[in-house]
């Protein structure tokens, strides 16, 4: 007890203001002074605020204020000086006889996924790509006119095209519909290429077709003809009134089973073997194909225009409201689906991109093997060039 008392004495002597703070805390707080500052009608004493202009009240005054505000904004935008720096300006020239555009001095990140460069360093754009880049402000669209009658004349006039001018250059409504789909998918980040534009390295899910002998072709056609005749005879009997005298359909399952035997159904491929079998039978189907419109890849940084690989999607653009087009027939739809060649997502035996490299083909060899051979060839070429350069350096020093 004495030890505790001594310790307390030491603490109090070392902190002389400690007792004063405790006494202030123990005092009862007086709220009367604070309460006198607060009015009973506090809500009425708040300063008056302005009206909520963003709430429509249906008056002409509010419409006038809104009109003046929007007019001031548009006047400021229209009267402001706009332009680009000369160093960053990229001009694209429309070439009528090719229905394409050329960039004489191309630059920009869009070159990684769009356009085709020639031997002179110029970049050629499809008309879809040309309109899309002009619409987003990446390039300035121009039309070049020759001043003289001589084609070799260097005097040329460049006319800056507006977006209205570019839209008037579409060759048909179908091409404009295709552009709308192209621009929408590009804004979402996808990489698109026209289906009729083949890459330098063509990749396919199917290996090269082996030519069948004439005997096999004749046999296949006879069998298919026999199936068609058998189906037509059966369908004629089914739809005749005599069929109902021999067989009565008393329940719905019986009726659907009969229709299942009558109506030709298509077995949807569910694995790789069924896909390959369906593709091998396609060469004997003489049906007018509906051409694919675009090949679509998901956005990735390692995309190469020369060797893009299998597309992730394939797109048909078809305007059903166009009077010049008809809805695809059954045979055309079958031909359309059998012509697909992309990364089929329903194949369970292929899980990732590495498996797709194994299950796709380039020049009738697996793509993975082709990439390995190409990398080995490039390494040998680099080593040979370095050895040649070192040999030339040694000979020059001697």
URCOR-V974678 format. One record per helix or strand. SS is the DSSP state (H for helix, E for strand). FROM is the first residue (numbers start at 1). TO is the last residue. If there is no record, write none. Layout:
((SS:FROM:TO) (SS:FROM:TO))
This chain:
((H:2:14) (H:18:26) (H:32:37) (H:60:79) (E:91:95) (E:100:103) (H:109:112) (E:116:117) (E:123:126) (H:127:135) (E:140:146) (E:156:160) (H:163:168) (H:173:187) (E:191:194) (E:204:204) (H:214:239) (H:243:246) (H:252:262) (H:272:284) (E:294:297) (E:313:315) (H:330:338) (H:353:359) (E:361:362) (E:365:366) (H:367:397))
